[in-house]
Amino acid sequence: MIGYVTLGTNDLARASAYYDALLGELGAKRSLELERLVAWSTGAGSPMLGVIRPFDGKPASVGNGAMVGLYVDSHAKVDAMYAKALQLGGTDEGAPGERMPGFYAAYFRDLDGNKLNFFHMG
């Protein structure tokens, strides 16, 4: 159902390098590059995650209550991706663990303060 999600950034080059390294761990590659936007996907027709300098010219800011959840295929992958996000300069928002029966997740903020998580169901 989701086609793409964009996260605001004030430094497109820095954010792009962060997500190149992080999402590359999931096999994602840059699928779209424009002057204000870079987006990644795992292949044609799959959802994209992008970083964007806002079109209105105002500084990007973090949405309170906004979060992007990225599905991975195992608890071990949640752990590894969370560690990678922090290694690349992201900050902790909740270490890996079971949040409710069958829902294992780890929460972090990217270099611009956007909140994301990696999760696995089952």
N, CA, C and O of each residue as an XYZ file, in Angstrom:
488
protein
N       0.814     -1.187      0.000
C       0.000      0.000      0.000
C       0.862      1.257      0.000
O       0.508      2.232     -0.664
N       1.960      1.267      0.709
C       2.804      2.462      0.731
C       3.701      2.457     -0.493
O       4.374      1.466     -0.774
N       3.708      3.555     -1.212
C       4.560      3.700     -2.386
C       5.913      4.289     -2.036
O       6.949      3.823     -2.510
N       5.891      5.337     -1.185
C       7.141      5.943     -0.743
C       6.893      6.780      0.498
O       5.764      7.168      0.797
N       7.982      7.048      1.214
C       7.996      7.927      2.383
C       9.177      8.855      2.193
O      10.252      8.412      1.788
N       8.998     10.138      2.479
C      10.132     11.059      2.454
C      10.362     11.613      3.850
O       9.422     11.845      4.610
N      11.633     11.818      4.169
C      12.058     12.413      5.427
C      12.796     13.703      5.107
O      13.639     13.733      4.211
N      12.484     14.766      5.832
C      13.133     16.048      5.586
C      14.580     16.052      6.035
O      14.946     15.425      7.029
N      15.400     16.777      5.275
C      16.803     16.976      5.643
C      17.220     18.388      5.286
O      16.690     18.997      4.357
N      18.177     18.894      6.039
C      18.780     20.185      5.731
C      20.152     20.011      5.086
O      20.769     20.993      4.674
N      20.633     18.772      4.995
C      21.926     18.464      4.393
C      21.766     17.196      3.560
O      21.984     16.090      4.055
N      21.388     17.361      2.306
C      21.071     16.238      1.436
C      22.264     15.300      1.241
O      22.094     14.081      1.231
N      23.451     15.846      1.087
C      24.634     15.001      0.875
C      24.905     14.132      2.097
O      25.169     12.938      1.958
N      24.842     14.711      3.284
C      25.101     13.961      4.515
C      24.035     12.898      4.727
O      24.358     11.752      5.043
N      22.764     13.264      4.557
C      21.675     12.304      4.739
C      21.774     11.178      3.706
O      21.532     10.016      4.032
N      22.125     11.515      2.479
C      22.239     10.507      1.422
C      23.348      9.511      1.727
O      23.175      8.311      1.511
N      24.462      9.981      2.216
C      25.568      9.075      2.570
C      25.148      8.144      3.705
O      25.476      6.958      3.688
N      24.425      8.677      4.689
C      23.936      7.865      5.811
C      23.032      6.747      5.307
O      23.217      5.586      5.673
N      22.057      7.089      4.471
C      21.116      6.089      3.986
C      21.723      5.171      2.924
O      21.286      4.028      2.787
N      22.718      5.641      2.171
C      23.440      4.726      1.275
C      24.014      3.568      2.096
O      23.845      2.401      1.743
N      24.687      3.905      3.185
C      25.328      2.885      4.021
C      24.303      2.046      4.779
O      24.434      0.824      4.844
N      23.292      2.683      5.347
C      22.316      1.962      6.155
C      21.423      1.071      5.299
O      21.327     -0.129      5.555
N      20.779      1.627      4.305
C      19.839      0.858      3.496
C      20.539     -0.110      2.541
O      19.934     -1.071      2.067
N      21.812      0.150      2.265
C      22.601     -0.793      1.489
C      22.687     -2.150      2.172
O      22.824     -3.177      1.508
N      22.606     -2.154      3.502
C      22.622     -3.397      4.274
C      21.387     -4.255      3.975
O      21.399     -5.466      4.197
N      20.334     -3.626      3.477
C      19.102     -4.341      3.129
C      19.008     -4.616      1.626
O      17.994     -5.118      1.141
N      20.057     -4.288      0.908
C      20.048     -4.489     -0.533
C      19.401     -3.356     -1.303
O      19.177     -3.479     -2.507
N      19.093     -2.248     -0.627
C      18.472     -1.108     -1.310
C      19.541     -0.265     -1.998
O      20.670     -0.140     -1.524
N      19.144      0.304     -3.126
C      20.020      1.184     -3.897
C      19.248      2.450     -4.233
O      18.018      2.484     -4.177
N      19.996      3.489     -4.581
C      19.336      4.725     -5.022
C      18.487      4.422     -6.249
O      18.973      3.885     -7.245
N      17.221      4.773     -6.158
C      16.313      4.525     -7.276
C      15.838      5.824     -7.918
O      15.254      5.806     -9.002
N      16.086      6.952     -7.252
C      15.670      8.246     -7.771
C      16.587      9.309     -7.184
O      16.788      9.360     -5.971
N      17.143     10.155     -8.042
C      17.981     11.267     -7.591
C      17.568     12.527     -8.330
O      17.634     12.594     -9.557
N      17.141     13.522     -7.572
C      16.790     14.828     -8.100
C      17.585     15.877     -7.334
O      18.306     15.542     -6.394
N      17.464     17.118     -7.718
C      18.203     18.190     -7.056
C      17.905     18.254     -5.558
O      18.806     18.526     -4.765
N      16.669     18.009     -5.164
C      16.249     18.144     -3.767
C      15.950     16.808     -3.089
O      15.629     16.792     -1.900
N      16.045     15.694     -3.805
C      15.547     14.415     -3.306
C      16.441     13.263     -3.732
O      16.912     13.212     -4.869
N      16.669     12.338     -2.805
C      17.292     11.049     -3.123
C      16.403      9.993     -2.490
O      16.004     10.130     -1.334
N      16.086      8.925     -3.244
C      15.236      7.847     -2.733
C      15.874      6.495     -3.021
O      16.583      6.323     -4.013
N      15.607      5.536     -2.130
C      16.149      4.178     -2.229
C      15.009      3.181     -2.297
O      13.922      3.411     -1.767
N      15.285      2.054     -2.970
C      14.345      0.944     -2.985
C      15.128     -0.344     -3.208
O      16.315     -0.328     -3.533
N      14.434     -1.446     -3.025
C      15.072     -2.749     -3.257
C      14.783     -3.272     -4.657
O      15.238     -4.361     -5.008
N      14.047     -2.530     -5.455
C      13.783     -2.937     -6.830
C      12.572     -2.238     -7.400
O      11.813     -1.593     -6.676
N      12.396     -2.367     -8.691
C      11.265     -1.741     -9.383
C       9.949     -2.201     -8.763
O       9.733     -3.392     -8.538
N       9.090     -1.248     -8.497
C       7.782     -1.557     -7.938
C       7.755     -1.717     -6.431
O       6.680     -1.870     -5.850
N       8.915     -1.686     -5.782
C       8.920     -1.808     -4.321
C       8.849     -0.417     -3.697
O       9.210      0.563     -4.348
N       8.390     -0.311     -2.448
C       8.305      0.994     -1.792
C       9.669      1.681     -1.733
O      10.711      1.025     -1.718
N       9.642      3.009     -1.700
C      10.870      3.797     -1.617
C      10.898      4.589     -0.311
O       9.861      4.978      0.225
N      12.105      4.813      0.178
C      12.356      5.724      1.289
C      13.250      6.820      0.753
O      14.292      6.539      0.162
N      12.855      8.065      0.950
C      13.631      9.173      0.418
C      13.946     10.222      1.457
O      13.264     10.340      2.476
N      15.002     10.992      1.181
C      15.314     12.188      1.959
C      15.175     13.371      1.017
O      15.523     13.299     -0.162
N      14.655     14.468      1.571
C      14.305     15.594      0.711
C      14.551     16.919      1.425
O      14.294     17.055      2.621
N      15.056     17.894      0.667
C      15.074     19.271      1.162
C      13.693     19.835      0.845
O      13.274     19.797     -0.312
N      12.976     20.356      1.838
C      11.600     20.798      1.621
C      11.463     21.757      0.433
O      12.282     22.652      0.230
N      10.408     21.538     -0.335
C      10.158     22.343     -1.526
C       9.778     23.785     -1.194
O       9.958     24.680     -2.020
N       9.251     24.012      0.018
C       8.864     25.379      0.362
C      10.057     26.248      0.752
O       9.890     27.435      1.033
N      11.265     25.667      0.771
C      12.468     26.432      1.080
C      12.713     26.657      2.552
O      13.755     27.190      2.931
N      11.771     26.260      3.390
C      11.949     26.406      4.834
C      12.780     25.242      5.355
O      12.865     24.203      4.700
N      13.398     25.401      6.531
C      14.201     24.314      7.086
C      13.353     23.067      7.352
O      12.187     23.156      7.739
N      13.968     21.917      7.135
C      13.317     20.646      7.482
C      13.222     20.563      8.999
O      14.108     21.036      9.710
N      12.149     19.963      9.488
C      11.984     19.736     10.926
C      11.371     18.357     11.128
O      10.792     17.778     10.209
N      11.507     17.847     12.333
C      11.017     16.510     12.661
C       9.553     16.587     13.054
O       9.170     17.447     13.848
N       8.738     15.710     12.517
C       7.319     15.669     12.856
C       7.097     14.943     14.173
O       7.511     13.793     14.321
N       6.457     15.587     15.121
C       6.160     14.962     16.402
C       5.110     13.881     16.204
O       4.004     14.165     15.744
N       5.449     12.648     16.547
C       4.539     11.530     16.366
C       4.730     10.808     15.044
O       4.143      9.747     14.828
N       5.542     11.369     14.158
C       5.813     10.721     12.875
C       6.948      9.716     13.040
O       7.931      9.990     13.728
N       6.810      8.546     12.404
C       7.847      7.526     12.457
C       7.704      6.635     11.235
O       6.600      6.409     10.739
N       8.829      6.135     10.762
C       8.845      5.190      9.646
C       9.308      3.843     10.185
O      10.374      3.747     10.792
N       8.509      2.804      9.964
C       8.874      1.446     10.359
C       9.352      0.681      9.146
O       8.661      0.625      8.129
N      10.542      0.085      9.246
C      11.138     -0.665      8.144
C      11.185     -2.141      8.508
O      11.859     -2.530      9.462
N      10.469     -2.958      7.748
C      10.384     -4.387      8.018
C      11.670     -5.098      7.599
O      12.208     -4.844      6.522
N      12.156     -5.992      8.465
C      13.271     -6.879      8.132
C      12.859     -8.308      8.459
O      11.847     -8.529      9.125
N      13.639     -9.277      7.994
C      13.193    -10.667      8.023
C      13.550    -11.484      9.261
O      13.273    -12.683      9.297
N      14.162    -10.866     10.285
C      14.500    -11.640     11.481
C      14.833    -10.717     12.648
O      15.109     -9.532     12.461
N      14.801    -11.282     13.858
C      15.221    -10.528     15.035
C      16.688    -10.144     14.912
O      17.079     -9.031     15.266
N      17.498    -11.072     14.408
C      18.927    -10.789     14.250
C      19.154     -9.612     13.306
O      20.067     -8.815     13.521
N      18.335     -9.498     12.268
C      18.473     -8.383     11.329
C      18.057     -7.072     11.991
O      18.664     -6.033     11.731
N      17.028     -7.105     12.846
C      16.664     -5.910     13.624
C      17.875     -5.454     14.431
O      18.245     -4.280     14.405
N      18.489     -6.394     15.148
C      19.646     -6.069     15.981
C      20.773     -5.468     15.147
O      21.357     -4.450     15.521
N      21.077     -6.107     14.011
C      22.179     -5.661     13.158
C      21.908     -4.289     12.544
O      22.802     -3.443     12.502
N      20.697     -4.064     12.075
C      20.369     -2.788     11.439
C      20.350     -1.648     12.449
O      20.775     -0.535     12.140
N      19.859     -1.920     13.654
C      19.879     -0.922     14.734
C      21.330     -0.541     15.049
O      21.658      0.640     15.157
N      22.188     -1.544     15.194
C      23.602     -1.287     15.483
C      24.237     -0.464     14.364
O      25.013      0.452     14.634
N      23.914     -0.783     13.120
C      24.452     -0.047     11.975
C      23.965      1.396     11.984
O      24.745      2.314     11.729
N      22.680      1.607     12.275
C      22.127      2.966     12.325
C      22.882      3.820     13.347
O      23.186      4.982     13.082
N      23.180      3.247     14.504
C      23.911      3.981     15.539
C      25.377      4.163     15.154
O      25.951      5.226     15.391
N      25.984      3.145     14.568
C      27.380      3.225     14.136
C      27.565      4.367     13.140
O      28.607      5.023     13.129
N      26.565      4.600     12.312
C      26.640      5.653     11.298
C      26.314      7.039     11.856
O      26.325      8.018     11.109
N      26.027      7.136     13.149
C      25.769      8.436     13.767
C      24.345      8.663     14.208
O      24.043      9.717     14.768
N      23.450      7.707     13.973
C      22.083      7.813     14.468
C      22.073      7.727     15.993
O      23.072      7.347     16.605
N      20.950      8.077     16.598
C      20.846      8.041     18.060
C      19.758      7.073     18.502
O      18.774      6.847     17.798
N      19.959      6.515     19.675
C      19.063      5.519     20.252
C      17.728      6.119     20.654
O      17.673      7.188     21.262
N      16.655      5.426     20.310
C      15.306      5.768     20.765
C      14.619      4.551     21.366
O      13.434      4.611     21.695
N      15.347      3.449     21.515
C      14.784      2.223     22.084
C      15.514      1.008     21.545
O      15.377      0.655     20.374
N      16.288      0.373     22.406
C      17.095     -0.783     22.013
C      16.225     -1.932     21.520
O      15.033     -1.983     21.825
N      16.811     -2.854     20.761
C      16.047     -3.993     20.246
C      15.389     -4.799     21.361
O      15.982     -5.029     22.415
N      14.167     -5.219     21.109
C      13.453     -6.057     22.062
C      12.020     -6.282     21.624
O      11.517     -5.631     20.709
N      11.377     -7.221     22.300
C       9.974     -7.512     22.010
C       9.110     -6.456     22.685
O       9.182     -6.271     23.900
N       8.308     -5.779     21.911
C       7.451     -4.706     22.417
C       6.076     -5.233     22.820
O       5.430     -4.703     23.724
N       5.649     -6.278     22.135
C       4.413     -6.988     22.442
C       4.598     -8.372     21.840
O       5.482     -8.549     21.001
N       3.823     -9.331     22.222
C       4.024    -10.669     21.676
C       4.055    -10.661     20.140
O       3.120    -10.202     19.483
N       5.144    -11.175     19.600
C       5.282    -11.277     18.162
C       5.767    -10.033     17.444
O       5.868    -10.032     16.217
N       6.073     -8.961     18.188
C       6.545     -7.715     17.569
C       7.876     -7.331     18.190
O       7.930     -6.881     19.335
N       8.949     -7.510     17.432
C      10.313     -7.230     17.877
C      10.803     -6.011     17.120
O      10.745     -5.991     15.890
N      11.286     -4.988     17.826
C      11.648     -3.741     17.159
C      12.787     -3.028     17.872
O      13.074     -3.284     19.042
N      13.425     -2.132     17.137
C      14.461     -1.244     17.668
C      14.244      0.132     17.042
O      13.981      0.239     15.844
N      14.353      1.175     17.850
C      14.024      2.534     17.424
C      15.266      3.418     17.434
O      16.121      3.299     18.311
N      15.351      4.312     16.438
C      16.488      5.226     16.347
C      16.074      6.508     15.635
O      15.017      6.582     15.008
N      16.929      7.502     15.748
C      16.765      8.745     14.982
C      17.943      8.874     14.033
O      19.081      8.560     14.380
N      17.645      9.347     12.817
C      18.709      9.547     11.836
C      19.462     10.841     12.141
O      19.229     11.468     13.174
N      20.351     11.235     11.256
C      21.195     12.399     11.487
C      20.418     13.706     11.562
O      20.905     14.684     12.128
N      19.204     13.732     10.990
C      18.365     14.931     11.038
C      17.340     14.877     12.160
O      16.558     15.814     12.323
N      17.329     13.793     12.940
C      16.388     13.663     14.043
C      15.090     12.964     13.690
O      14.201     12.866     14.535
N      14.953     12.469     12.454
C      13.749     11.717     12.066
C      13.732     10.375     12.790
O      14.760      9.704     12.881
N      12.566      9.981     13.305
C      12.446      8.718     14.045
C      12.050      7.585     13.108
O      11.112      7.701     12.318
N      12.794      6.482     13.219
C      12.543      5.279     12.434
C      12.662      4.063     13.335
O      13.146      4.156     14.463
N      12.218      2.928     12.828
C      12.506      1.669     13.508
C      12.694      0.570     12.483
O      12.227      0.654     11.348
N      13.395     -0.467     12.923
C      13.445     -1.730     12.196
C      12.615     -2.683     13.014
O      12.714     -2.692     14.240
N      11.780     -3.503     12.350
C      10.934     -4.417     13.114
C      10.776     -5.742     12.388
O      10.962     -5.842     11.176
N      10.425     -6.761     13.175
C      10.110     -8.072     12.636
C       8.884     -8.589     13.371
O       8.791     -8.482     14.594
N       7.960     -9.139     12.633
C       6.758     -9.744     13.213
C       6.936    -11.248     13.206
O       7.338    -11.838     12.203
N       6.629    -11.864     14.351
C       6.705    -13.317     14.411
C       7.751    -13.824     15.349
O       7.918    -15.035     15.492
